Amino acid sequence: MSLSWCLFSNRRPKYGGKFCVGERKRFRVCSLKPCPADRLPFRHIQCSQFDARPYKGKLYKWTPVPNTINPCELHCRPENEFFAEKLRDAVIDGTPCYDGNSSRDVCINGICKNVGCDFEIDSYAVEDRCGVCQGDGSTCQTVKKTFEKSEGRGYVDVGLIPAGAREIQIEEVAEAENFLALRSEDPEKYFLNGDWTIQWNGDYQVAGTTFTYERTGNWENLTSPGPTEEPVWIQLEQICFAAFLEVLTQEKLLRVAETSDLGVERQGFGEGGGARCTACGLRLCLQTSLAAV
């Protein structure tokens, strides 16, 4: 971020000049590339500057604590401790308001300023559903596909989210005794709910973007702003499920409607748990929005 400012003095302007008007300082975003993933976040660096300063007679290694109410204050927590302190009233100008998500907003003079997709401060320019800044959504086209599966147990493939997908929404519209899972094209690499484990609600890094996983009882949904940097498989960890699953993205629209009117027999859980399903049918309707070439 670059800064320019106007210096004031008590002398009156000469030779037809005028007093400075407007803000004394002007800021401009000058670096459009995100920091490398292997570097410490800027907020973390600011907390670590207090490592050499005694706090109540002791030295600590400080790490940042998110504060959504006052995001431009510097709140830090000592490693392996259970308390946090506000170490500065304001972070350094240019610090992201929120680490770890798609927001471009930055702190200036202790205030969180909106940064649009045009990287102008106080701009509300947004990307359209295809990822084009201030676009009209016309650069995407929808592709539809349907396939059927008679039965399934264990990890069952639902559909593949392609690289470049945005505004991803995966939502169960009826409760079911199964769990959503996400994995890469590598069958051994799971991002969420792999290896027969069920993870907590929260944000998970998946294919270069953040997926938010929410589960209330047996009701689940996943959302992500995208874009994904690699294909991601959606799976159901299940024996035989009775669910209606709707997956909506600007790159994909998946709809799963499965019927088990003739009965379902459950005998255990797991890939080798002896579970079997009788007369369990699966129908998958797939609609995909892809960038037009």
Backbone bond lengths (Angstrom), bond angles and torsions (degrees), N, CA, C in turn:
res aa  C-N    CA-C-N  psi(-1)  N-CA   C-N-CA  omega(-1)  CA-C   N-CA-C  phi
1 M - - - 1.455 - - 1.517 108.83 -
2 S 1.332 116.76 133.73 1.466 121.25 178.61 1.528 109.02 -104.40
3 L 1.338 115.25 157.11 1.465 122.27 -174.59 1.512 109.19 -137.23
4 S 1.325 116.64 134.19 1.462 122.10 170.55 1.520 107.68 -128.39
5 W 1.320 116.63 150.28 1.464 118.66 -178.34 1.519 110.68 -147.05
6 C 1.317 115.34 164.46 1.459 123.41 -178.80 1.526 108.20 -112.98
7 L 1.336 117.12 125.25 1.457 121.91 179.80 1.530 109.48 -90.19
8 F 1.341 115.72 132.74 1.461 121.40 -179.36 1.529 109.69 -102.57
9 S 1.293 116.24 147.95 1.466 121.73 171.54 1.519 108.16 -136.32
10 N 1.315 115.92 172.72 1.466 120.09 -178.99 1.521 112.56 -81.74
11 R 1.348 115.98 -6.88 1.464 118.13 -178.43 1.522 110.97 -81.53
12 R 1.327 114.96 145.31 1.445 120.70 178.40 1.523 109.11 -78.77
13 P 1.331 117.83 148.28 1.471 121.02 179.03 1.530 111.06 -61.47
14 K 1.339 116.92 145.30 1.459 122.18 178.53 1.520 110.20 -115.47
15 Y 1.289 115.49 169.32 1.458 123.46 173.80 1.521 112.33 55.33
16 G 1.334 115.11 40.23 1.458 120.12 176.45 1.516 114.71 79.66
17 G 1.326 117.24 7.29 1.462 120.66 -179.96 1.524 111.81 -72.66
18 K 1.341 115.61 167.35 1.450 121.50 -179.31 1.517 110.40 -124.65
19 F 1.315 115.10 158.41 1.460 119.68 173.96 1.536 109.18 -65.78
20 C 1.324 115.28 151.46 1.466 119.66 175.53 1.530 109.24 -64.09
21 V 1.321 115.98 137.98 1.468 120.69 178.59 1.525 108.66 -121.37
22 G 1.327 116.17 158.98 1.465 120.92 179.01 1.513 111.45 83.20
23 E 1.322 115.73 -161.27 1.459 120.92 -178.02 1.522 110.29 -71.10
24 R 1.341 115.45 144.55 1.459 119.72 178.76 1.521 111.48 -72.36
25 K 1.342 116.45 -27.96 1.463 120.87 -179.61 1.524 109.80 -118.36
26 R 1.317 115.38 142.63 1.458 121.10 175.20 1.517 108.57 -127.60
27 F 1.334 115.29 133.34 1.457 121.46 -177.35 1.526 109.17 -114.06
28 R 1.336 114.90 150.01 1.455 120.83 178.08 1.524 108.95 -144.59
29 V 1.324 116.45 135.76 1.462 120.89 175.96 1.520 107.51 -76.54
30 C 1.341 116.78 120.36 1.462 119.78 -175.03 1.523 112.85 -115.11
31 S 1.325 118.54 -11.00 1.457 121.42 177.49 1.520 107.98 -119.04
32 L 1.336 117.07 114.65 1.461 121.07 -173.94 1.526 112.21 -95.99
33 K 1.331 117.91 -9.64 1.454 120.48 -178.45 1.528 110.26 -89.79
34 P 1.335 117.70 138.47 1.477 119.25 176.32 1.512 110.86 -67.87
35 C 1.329 115.93 156.30 1.462 120.59 177.98 1.530 109.06 -66.52
36 P 1.334 118.11 148.40 1.470 120.48 177.87 1.517 111.52 -56.27
37 A 1.325 115.88 145.23 1.468 120.82 -175.66 1.517 112.55 -64.47
38 D 1.343 117.80 -24.00 1.461 119.94 -177.61 1.527 112.73 -88.29
39 R 1.322 117.89 2.56 1.474 121.78 177.70 1.528 110.06 -94.66
40 L 1.337 114.95 149.43 1.459 119.55 175.54 1.526 109.56 -66.26
41 P 1.341 118.07 139.54 1.464 119.82 174.91 1.528 110.99 -59.98
42 F 1.331 115.83 151.20 1.464 121.34 -176.88 1.533 111.25 -58.43
43 R 1.321 116.63 -37.84 1.469 120.16 179.37 1.533 110.48 -65.30
44 H 1.328 116.45 -38.34 1.471 120.40 177.71 1.527 110.56 -62.59
45 I 1.331 116.66 -40.98 1.469 120.13 178.45 1.523 110.54 -61.12
46 Q 1.328 117.05 -39.94 1.465 120.15 -179.77 1.529 111.54 -65.86
47 C 1.336 116.67 -37.85 1.467 119.31 176.16 1.523 110.77 -65.66
48 S 1.334 117.02 -41.62 1.465 120.48 -176.47 1.524 112.39 -65.99
49 Q 1.344 118.66 -17.45 1.465 120.74 176.42 1.522 112.31 -65.63
50 F 1.327 116.78 -14.73 1.468 120.87 178.28 1.527 112.13 -94.92
51 D 1.349 117.64 2.73 1.461 119.86 -179.02 1.529 112.18 -61.83
52 A 1.335 116.88 -32.78 1.467 121.10 -176.51 1.522 112.66 -91.39
53 R 1.323 116.85 2.39 1.468 120.01 -179.85 1.534 109.23 -104.42
54 P 1.322 117.58 123.38 1.472 118.93 179.88 1.529 111.21 -61.71
55 Y 1.310 115.88 138.10 1.457 122.26 174.59 1.520 107.40 -119.01
56 K 1.330 115.82 112.55 1.452 122.09 -176.27 1.528 111.02 51.61
57 G 1.349 114.24 43.33 1.452 120.81 175.06 1.516 115.58 82.64
58 K 1.340 118.92 3.14 1.463 121.23 -178.92 1.521 110.14 -130.29
59 L 1.340 115.07 155.06 1.455 121.10 174.99 1.522 109.50 -100.58
60 Y 1.322 115.64 138.68 1.461 121.23 179.97 1.528 109.47 -131.39
61 K 1.337 115.75 161.20 1.460 121.85 167.80 1.521 107.01 -101.08
62 W 1.335 115.56 115.88 1.452 120.98 -171.32 1.524 111.21 -95.58
63 T 1.321 114.84 141.22 1.467 122.00 175.77 1.534 108.55 -128.20
64 P 1.331 118.60 152.01 1.468 120.42 -175.86 1.524 112.69 -72.16
65 V 1.328 114.22 150.49 1.460 122.47 175.99 1.528 107.69 -119.92
66 P 1.328 119.00 124.81 1.468 120.13 178.83 1.523 111.53 -61.74
67 N 1.329 115.80 141.08 1.461 121.43 178.08 1.521 107.59 -138.86
68 T 1.319 116.60 95.97 1.464 120.09 -175.94 1.523 112.52 -73.15
69 I 1.337 117.39 -21.72 1.470 120.00 -179.45 1.522 110.40 -75.87
70 N 1.340 116.78 -46.41 1.465 121.97 178.32 1.533 108.33 -125.93
71 P 1.325 117.66 75.67 1.468 119.99 -171.54 1.518 114.32 -67.23
72 C 1.333 118.34 -16.05 1.465 120.04 -177.39 1.514 113.13 -98.24
73 E 1.326 117.86 6.76 1.460 121.66 167.94 1.523 108.61 -88.86
74 L 1.338 116.62 153.52 1.470 120.67 -179.89 1.525 108.92 -98.94
75 H 1.317 115.61 101.55 1.455 122.50 176.39 1.526 108.71 -105.92
76 C 1.317 116.76 130.73 1.459 121.47 -175.65 1.524 110.04 -135.44
77 R 1.332 113.83 156.79 1.471 121.05 179.75 1.529 109.33 -130.93
78 P 1.339 117.62 136.66 1.463 119.10 175.00 1.534 110.31 -68.25
79 E 1.329 115.97 141.68 1.463 119.62 176.75 1.530 110.00 -59.99
80 N 1.327 115.49 138.65 1.470 123.51 177.54 1.525 112.96 64.49
81 E 1.322 116.68 20.66 1.467 121.30 175.28 1.524 108.63 -121.72
82 F 1.337 114.99 167.38 1.459 120.19 -173.38 1.527 112.45 -120.40
83 F 1.330 116.13 33.54 1.459 119.80 175.05 1.527 107.97 -139.03
84 A 1.310 115.13 160.15 1.462 121.53 179.26 1.520 108.98 -134.34
85 E 1.327 115.84 156.22 1.457 121.71 179.91 1.528 109.65 -136.20
86 K 1.329 115.01 149.87 1.458 120.04 169.99 1.522 107.11 -85.37
87 L 1.335 117.22 110.99 1.457 121.68 -175.32 1.524 112.76 -94.02
88 R 1.321 117.66 -19.55 1.468 121.03 174.38 1.518 108.87 -145.76
89 D 1.325 115.50 145.18 1.468 119.54 176.50 1.522 111.29 -68.13
90 A 1.327 116.66 -28.09 1.460 120.23 -178.84 1.523 109.72 -145.68
91 V 1.320 115.77 137.93 1.462 120.29 174.09 1.523 109.36 -73.79
92 I 1.317 116.84 169.03 1.461 121.47 178.89 1.533 109.43 -65.44
93 D 1.328 115.43 140.86 1.469 120.15 178.96 1.530 110.35 -54.15
94 G 1.327 115.80 135.64 1.458 121.29 -178.93 1.515 113.88 97.77
95 T 1.334 117.36 -6.43 1.467 120.56 177.72 1.536 108.87 -70.06
96 P 1.336 118.50 132.35 1.470 119.23 176.52 1.524 111.22 -58.22
97 C 1.315 115.77 139.26 1.473 119.16 178.24 1.531 110.63 -63.87
98 Y 1.327 116.48 -39.11 1.461 121.22 -175.53 1.522 108.85 -133.94
99 D 1.318 116.34 119.46 1.460 120.88 177.53 1.517 110.10 -82.88
100 G 1.326 115.86 148.82 1.459 120.60 169.92 1.513 115.69 82.41
101 N 1.336 119.06 10.19 1.468 118.98 174.40 1.520 109.44 -134.62
102 S 1.309 116.57 -174.69 1.463 120.68 -172.03 1.530 113.87 -84.02
103 S 1.327 117.69 0.37 1.456 120.22 -178.15 1.523 110.98 -66.52
104 R 1.331 116.72 139.09 1.465 122.67 175.38 1.519 111.70 -97.44
105 D 1.325 118.34 -3.91 1.456 122.54 -172.47 1.529 111.16 -60.63
106 V 1.330 116.34 141.79 1.465 121.65 -177.61 1.524 109.96 -128.76
107 C 1.327 114.77 158.41 1.463 121.73 178.82 1.529 109.67 -90.32
108 I 1.330 115.89 131.11 1.461 122.53 176.46 1.519 107.52 -136.96
109 N 1.328 116.11 123.17 1.464 121.43 -178.14 1.527 111.75 54.00
110 G 1.348 116.18 35.83 1.459 120.51 177.29 1.514 114.70 78.88
111 I 1.335 117.60 8.21 1.464 122.05 -178.92 1.523 108.87 -120.08
112 C 1.321 116.17 135.84 1.460 120.86 178.06 1.529 108.72 -76.90
113 K 1.327 116.14 116.99 1.459 121.82 -177.45 1.527 110.11 -104.62
114 N 1.328 115.73 136.69 1.451 120.33 178.29 1.526 110.27 -73.17
115 V 1.341 115.72 135.31 1.459 122.23 175.31 1.523 107.30 -122.16
116 G 1.329 116.29 121.51 1.464 120.52 -177.66 1.516 112.23 -80.17
117 C 1.332 115.80 178.99 1.464 120.27 179.13 1.524 111.28 -68.43
118 D 1.349 117.90 -12.93 1.458 121.64 174.55 1.524 111.41 -87.95
119 F 1.355 115.77 3.49 1.461 124.26 178.18 1.526 112.40 61.27
120 E 1.330 116.59 28.73 1.454 122.01 172.19 1.524 108.99 -98.35
121 I 1.327 116.09 137.95 1.462 121.33 179.05 1.522 109.37 -72.22
122 D 1.329 116.16 140.28 1.470 123.97 -176.15 1.526 111.61 63.74
123 S 1.328 116.34 25.03 1.464 121.31 175.20 1.518 108.98 -100.08
124 Y 1.311 116.68 143.94 1.461 121.81 178.15 1.532 110.82 -114.04
125 A 1.332 116.05 25.18 1.460 120.57 175.20 1.526 108.93 -66.14
126 V 1.327 117.37 133.69 1.465 122.07 -177.35 1.529 109.92 -127.82
127 E 1.329 114.36 159.28 1.453 120.53 175.89 1.526 109.80 -81.40
128 D 1.328 115.80 147.47 1.449 118.77 174.78 1.532 109.56 -81.70
129 R 1.312 117.91 -175.56 1.448 121.95 -174.83 1.526 112.81 -64.68
130 C 1.324 117.22 -15.80 1.462 121.51 179.31 1.520 112.57 -97.23
131 G 1.343 116.74 -0.18 1.453 120.49 179.56 1.510 114.81 87.88
132 V 1.339 118.15 13.40 1.454 122.64 179.55 1.524 108.85 -94.90
133 C 1.329 117.10 126.49 1.466 120.71 -178.70 1.527 110.04 -64.59
134 Q 1.333 115.29 123.15 1.462 123.87 -178.83 1.536 111.80 56.83
135 G 1.333 115.73 29.37 1.462 119.87 177.68 1.513 111.69 -81.20
136 D 1.328 115.63 176.00 1.457 121.08 -178.29 1.525 112.80 -109.97
137 G 1.345 117.07 10.23 1.463 120.23 177.30 1.517 114.15 77.48
138 S 1.331 117.06 11.86 1.466 119.67 -174.99 1.523 113.38 -88.87
139 T 1.330 117.97 -3.81 1.465 119.97 -176.57 1.518 112.22 -92.76
140 C 1.341 117.95 10.97 1.464 121.76 176.70 1.523 109.47 -117.61
141 Q 1.316 116.38 149.69 1.456 121.18 172.88 1.529 108.29 -129.03
142 T 1.318 115.96 155.10 1.460 122.03 -176.20 1.526 110.51 -101.34
143 V 1.334 114.79 131.64 1.459 122.26 177.37 1.517 108.16 -116.18
144 K 1.348 117.98 131.82 1.459 122.02 -178.53 1.525 110.36 -114.70
145 K 1.329 114.99 141.85 1.463 120.34 -179.90 1.523 108.89 -151.51
146 T 1.312 116.71 146.05 1.463 121.78 179.60 1.525 109.77 -131.94
147 F 1.324 116.34 136.33 1.461 119.06 169.61 1.520 108.83 -139.83
148 E 1.315 116.29 160.30 1.458 121.92 -177.84 1.523 110.49 -123.34
149 K 1.327 115.22 146.44 1.459 122.06 178.81 1.516 107.12 -135.52
150 S 1.312 116.75 130.90 1.465 119.75 -172.03 1.517 113.18 -77.33
151 E 1.323 118.24 -35.48 1.463 120.09 -179.55 1.514 108.58 -161.56
152 G 1.318 115.64 169.31 1.454 119.07 178.64 1.504 112.23 -169.72
153 R 1.308 115.18 154.30 1.457 121.92 174.29 1.514 107.67 -153.65
154 G 1.337 116.77 166.65 1.457 119.84 -174.70 1.517 110.15 74.65
155 Y 1.315 116.24 -138.43 1.463 121.27 176.17 1.533 108.30 -93.05
156 V 1.311 115.76 113.47 1.464 121.95 -176.86 1.525 109.19 -107.50
157 D 1.335 117.03 128.14 1.458 121.69 178.23 1.524 110.53 -68.42
158 V 1.334 116.33 130.33 1.463 122.14 175.88 1.519 110.41 -100.82
159 G 1.330 116.92 -46.72 1.454 120.32 -179.25 1.503 110.57 179.84
160 L 1.326 115.92 167.38 1.464 122.70 -177.42 1.522 109.76 -111.93
161 I 1.338 116.32 120.47 1.461 121.91 173.07 1.530 107.03 -83.65
162 P 1.325 118.89 122.42 1.470 119.65 -176.04 1.525 111.93 -77.00
163 A 1.308 115.69 163.25 1.465 120.53 172.01 1.524 108.99 -61.09
164 G 1.329 116.04 139.46 1.462 121.02 -179.47 1.512 114.55 92.30
165 A 1.343 117.93 2.38 1.467 120.55 179.79 1.522 110.79 -68.14
166 R 1.327 116.28 144.21 1.464 122.97 -179.60 1.529 110.45 -132.12
167 E 1.343 114.31 161.79 1.461 121.54 175.49 1.526 110.66 47.92
168 I 1.308 115.69 57.14 1.457 122.09 -174.76 1.524 109.84 -85.97
169 Q 1.314 116.41 130.92 1.462 122.65 175.55 1.525 108.44 -134.10
170 I 1.305 115.82 122.26 1.457 121.90 177.49 1.525 106.20 -122.86
171 E 1.311 116.32 115.88 1.467 119.53 -170.19 1.517 111.11 -137.90
172 E 1.326 115.33 129.32 1.464 121.01 169.95 1.516 107.91 -82.11
173 V 1.300 117.03 125.79 1.460 120.13 -179.97 1.521 111.68 -97.34
174 A 1.329 117.18 2.49 1.459 122.66 172.23 1.517 107.77 -151.08
175 E 1.328 116.33 143.60 1.458 119.97 -178.89 1.524 110.74 -64.63
176 A 1.325 115.19 145.15 1.459 120.71 179.18 1.519 109.13 -151.60
177 E 1.324 115.99 153.36 1.462 121.04 -178.19 1.516 110.26 -88.67
178 N 1.325 116.16 60.77 1.449 122.23 174.62 1.521 106.94 -148.61
179 F 1.320 116.17 172.89 1.463 120.09 -176.08 1.525 109.58 -134.16
180 L 1.318 114.89 139.17 1.455 120.11 176.45 1.522 110.30 -71.07
181 A 1.304 116.77 145.25 1.455 122.55 176.61 1.521 108.73 -139.25
182 L 1.336 115.95 150.55 1.459 122.42 177.20 1.519 108.87 -127.15
183 R 1.321 116.26 132.80 1.465 119.44 175.99 1.519 110.16 -141.26
184 S 1.319 115.68 163.85 1.459 121.45 177.96 1.519 109.34 -83.00
185 E 1.311 115.97 -177.32 1.461 119.43 175.72 1.524 111.35 -66.77
186 D 1.321 116.15 -22.46 1.464 120.72 171.78 1.523 108.10 -74.48
187 P 1.330 120.01 114.62 1.472 121.09 -175.65 1.519 113.90 -62.66
188 E 1.323 118.22 -13.66 1.462 120.76 179.41 1.529 112.72 -94.25
189 K 1.330 117.69 -5.68 1.462 120.95 -175.31 1.516 110.26 -109.95
190 Y 1.348 115.72 105.96 1.460 121.59 177.86 1.524 109.93 -104.11
191 F 1.323 114.66 141.96 1.456 121.08 174.16 1.526 111.38 -93.66
192 L 1.342 116.74 -30.73 1.465 121.21 -174.45 1.523 109.81 -150.09
193 N 1.328 115.97 133.59 1.467 123.83 173.45 1.529 112.80 55.27
194 G 1.311 116.20 41.33 1.450 120.59 175.75 1.523 112.00 -93.79
195 D 1.344 116.51 169.99 1.458 123.72 175.93 1.530 111.42 55.50
196 W 1.355 116.60 37.68 1.467 123.20 176.51 1.529 113.07 59.66
197 T 1.320 116.07 31.89 1.464 120.25 174.68 1.515 108.87 -113.95
198 I 1.335 116.30 152.87 1.466 122.80 177.11 1.519 106.96 -117.16
199 Q 1.317 116.62 120.08 1.451 120.89 -174.49 1.538 111.63 -93.53
200 W 1.347 114.26 165.89 1.465 121.04 -177.24 1.519 110.35 -75.98
201 N 1.341 114.85 162.87 1.468 120.17 169.16 1.528 108.87 -57.29
202 G 1.325 116.58 146.30 1.456 119.00 176.86 1.508 112.23 154.25
203 D 1.344 114.67 -174.08 1.458 122.16 179.17 1.522 109.61 -96.58
204 Y 1.335 116.15 135.31 1.460 121.86 -179.14 1.525 109.56 -130.80
205 Q 1.335 115.29 137.95 1.458 120.83 177.64 1.522 109.16 -79.25
206 V 1.307 115.88 119.65 1.461 122.30 -176.02 1.521 108.98 -135.62
207 A 1.314 116.88 117.54 1.466 122.45 172.15 1.527 112.70 51.89
208 G 1.331 116.45 42.73 1.453 120.64 176.10 1.503 116.03 82.47
209 T 1.326 118.41 5.41 1.458 121.35 176.50 1.527 108.90 -138.06
210 T 1.316 117.35 -179.16 1.460 122.16 -177.94 1.519 110.28 -109.71
211 F 1.332 116.52 127.01 1.458 122.53 173.36 1.531 107.95 -106.30
212 T 1.324 116.42 133.07 1.461 122.06 175.69 1.524 108.81 -100.30
213 Y 1.331 115.56 120.06 1.466 122.24 -176.83 1.521 108.90 -104.62
214 E 1.328 116.66 124.96 1.466 122.20 179.26 1.521 109.12 -128.15
215 R 1.316 115.76 133.84 1.457 120.86 178.81 1.526 108.60 -139.92
216 T 1.320 115.73 124.86 1.461 122.56 175.04 1.514 107.47 -122.42
217 G 1.324 116.91 108.05 1.453 119.92 -172.96 1.516 109.15 64.39
218 N 1.326 116.80 -123.16 1.459 121.63 176.14 1.530 112.73 -100.99
219 W 1.325 115.82 15.19 1.459 120.91 -178.00 1.523 108.74 -102.26
220 E 1.333 117.41 123.50 1.462 121.33 -175.12 1.518 111.51 -125.09
221 N 1.342 115.93 154.06 1.452 120.24 166.16 1.522 109.32 -154.78
222 L 1.317 114.81 154.30 1.458 123.90 178.51 1.526 108.83 -129.43
223 T 1.322 116.45 136.39 1.462 120.50 176.81 1.526 108.83 -134.76
224 S 1.319 115.84 152.17 1.463 121.29 177.19 1.520 109.67 -157.95
225 P 1.338 117.62 138.36 1.462 119.32 176.04 1.523 112.46 -75.28
226 G 1.378 116.82 -21.00 1.456 119.98 -176.85 1.525 110.63 70.38
227 P 1.330 118.97 -168.85 1.466 124.47 -3.81 1.524 111.96 -80.76
228 T 1.315 116.21 151.72 1.454 120.66 174.95 1.522 109.24 -77.60
229 E 1.331 115.60 142.75 1.464 120.61 -178.49 1.525 112.27 -95.89
230 E 1.333 116.60 -7.95 1.457 121.35 178.11 1.522 107.90 -152.56
231 P 1.326 118.11 160.54 1.464 119.30 177.52 1.529 111.84 -62.47
232 V 1.330 115.49 147.03 1.470 121.76 179.95 1.525 108.64 -130.74
233 W 1.315 116.44 127.39 1.462 121.17 176.17 1.518 110.00 -85.19
234 I 1.337 116.34 131.80 1.462 122.22 168.88 1.519 106.99 -93.08
235 Q 1.330 116.62 129.68 1.451 121.01 179.11 1.524 109.92 -132.13
236 L 1.325 115.05 161.92 1.460 122.21 171.02 1.515 108.24 -116.12
237 E 1.319 114.60 126.68 1.465 121.45 174.77 1.529 106.00 -88.87
238 Q 1.336 117.73 107.74 1.450 119.61 -165.56 1.521 112.65 -155.89
239 I 1.331 114.90 171.07 1.459 122.36 165.65 1.523 106.61 -102.22
240 C 1.302 116.06 -73.17 1.461 121.54 173.11 1.511 104.95 -144.18
241 F 1.322 116.71 118.29 1.458 117.71 -168.03 1.515 112.27 -103.38
242 A 1.326 113.70 152.48 1.459 121.57 174.91 1.512 106.32 -121.21
243 A 1.305 116.69 90.49 1.459 120.02 -171.23 1.511 110.60 -146.99
244 F 1.301 114.75 159.69 1.461 120.60 167.88 1.509 104.90 -123.77
245 L 1.306 116.10 111.87 1.459 121.41 -173.05 1.515 108.91 -112.91
246 E 1.304 116.09 124.55 1.452 119.79 178.52 1.513 108.95 -115.52
247 V 1.312 116.49 124.39 1.440 122.93 -179.18 1.516 107.37 -116.39
248 L 1.318 115.89 116.54 1.457 119.30 -176.46 1.522 109.24 -119.82
249 T 1.297 118.54 121.29 1.449 122.98 170.91 1.515 107.34 -135.13
250 Q 1.301 116.50 165.26 1.451 119.38 173.56 1.524 109.77 -75.48
251 E 1.339 116.57 -14.81 1.454 119.81 173.65 1.519 111.10 -98.79
252 K 1.369 116.15 -26.80 1.455 118.90 -176.27 1.515 110.30 -142.27
253 L 1.299 116.65 146.54 1.455 122.69 168.82 1.514 105.66 -132.58
254 L 1.334 116.53 107.81 1.453 121.79 -177.51 1.521 108.34 -109.94
255 R 1.321 116.79 138.15 1.453 119.25 176.14 1.517 108.71 -134.56
256 V 1.312 114.42 124.49 1.461 119.99 -179.06 1.518 108.12 -114.92
257 A 1.315 117.29 122.09 1.447 121.08 174.60 1.523 106.96 -124.76
258 E 1.300 117.57 120.55 1.453 120.72 -173.16 1.518 109.54 -125.26
259 T 1.318 116.02 136.60 1.446 120.37 -177.22 1.507 110.66 -116.27
260 S 1.309 116.39 144.37 1.462 121.33 176.31 1.527 108.76 -143.39
261 D 1.344 114.67 46.51 1.460 119.96 -175.62 1.521 113.10 -64.38
262 L 1.334 116.90 -25.53 1.458 119.83 -175.81 1.522 112.92 -87.47
263 G 1.340 115.42 3.80 1.454 117.74 173.69 1.513 112.69 111.22
264 V 1.316 115.45 148.27 1.457 122.20 178.55 1.511 107.58 -130.21
265 E 1.306 116.97 131.70 1.452 121.55 179.01 1.512 108.66 -114.31
266 R 1.312 118.49 121.92 1.456 123.04 -177.81 1.527 109.31 -111.32
267 Q 1.324 115.21 131.57 1.458 120.41 177.39 1.512 108.63 -138.91
268 G 1.314 116.49 75.39 1.451 119.91 178.30 1.516 111.55 101.40
269 F 1.348 115.81 -178.08 1.464 121.83 -175.93 1.512 108.49 -145.06
270 G 1.319 115.78 141.65 1.451 119.42 177.08 1.506 110.86 119.24
271 E 1.321 114.54 167.87 1.442 119.90 -174.22 1.526 111.16 -64.85
272 G 1.332 116.12 -33.38 1.451 118.67 179.23 1.501 111.71 -119.38
273 G 1.339 117.88 28.03 1.452 121.49 -172.74 1.507 114.48 -86.44
274 G 1.325 119.75 9.20 1.454 121.48 177.41 1.504 113.58 79.45
275 A 1.351 117.95 11.14 1.459 119.62 -178.64 1.516 109.80 -74.22
276 R 1.339 117.47 144.31 1.454 120.68 173.75 1.516 108.86 -143.75
277 C 1.322 115.81 149.81 1.454 122.09 -179.04 1.516 108.75 -117.35
278 T 1.312 116.06 141.87 1.459 119.95 178.40 1.516 108.58 -117.05
279 A 1.330 115.23 131.47 1.466 122.49 177.56 1.517 111.70 50.72
280 C 1.328 115.54 50.58 1.467 120.79 -178.59 1.512 108.16 -109.49
281 G 1.333 118.25 111.12 1.461 121.55 -176.28 1.511 111.80 -106.23
282 L 1.332 116.37 150.08 1.455 122.08 -179.50 1.519 109.75 -130.97
283 R 1.310 116.84 131.18 1.463 121.51 175.51 1.519 108.36 -125.20
284 L 1.310 116.80 127.79 1.454 122.79 -177.59 1.518 109.66 -119.87
285 C 1.327 116.88 119.10 1.452 122.48 175.61 1.526 108.61 -105.38
286 L 1.300 117.16 127.17 1.448 122.77 -173.22 1.524 110.82 -120.07
287 Q 1.325 115.78 126.43 1.465 121.08 172.50 1.516 107.38 -126.77
288 T 1.320 117.76 132.57 1.453 121.83 -174.51 1.505 110.64 -131.65
289 S 1.331 115.96 130.43 1.462 121.56 173.63 1.518 108.02 -99.06
290 L 1.332 117.24 117.94 1.457 122.51 -179.34 1.507 109.59 -120.60
291 A 1.337 114.93 152.16 1.472 119.83 179.76 1.512 109.26 -64.08
292 A 1.320 115.52 133.17 1.460 120.46 178.04 1.517 109.90 -73.76
293 V 1.321 115.92 139.79 1.458 121.46 -178.78 1.533 109.10 -104.03
